[in-house]
Amino acid sequence: MKRGLVVITLGIAFLILMTWIGTLLDSIVPHRVTAQVQTAQAGLYHLNFQVNPNPPATSHPATLSIQVVLSASQQPITNAHVTLMSNMETMDMELDQIDAQSQGNGIYLASVQFSMSGAWQVQVVISLPGAKQSVSATFEVAVQ
């Protein structure tokens, strides 16, 4: 009976110690930060990508903002269909496809709930009515 109680007490103490060490390491180890604004070229289009809040947390959805402009003239593209696909870099943690909603002036917004902290890749796929092919660009998001 005493031996079982000692084993349980040591097990609980070990779990508390491991939790404390994990919390300590999390505060010491520097986190990778998502760039405030990321840019990319996708075919004829220039994309500006932002995450809010930055860095996003797993506890709340993040708003992803994509601005699509024609590279040659910097004219905003307002009639695009913008789809986001996310994938965690170190694990196969895919999110469903999410369609971004047009806000006018070439800006598209999507709300994304990242399920796990770490490095994610967000692929932005742009397709326009009448276009034969879609174009895409990939952006990095560090989730905490």
Salt bridges, closest charged atoms under 4 A:
ASP26 OD1 - HIS31 NE2 3.54
GLU89 OE2 - ARG32 NH2 3.70
ASP99 OD1 - HIS81 NE2 3.18
GLU140 OE1 - ARG32 NH2 3.14
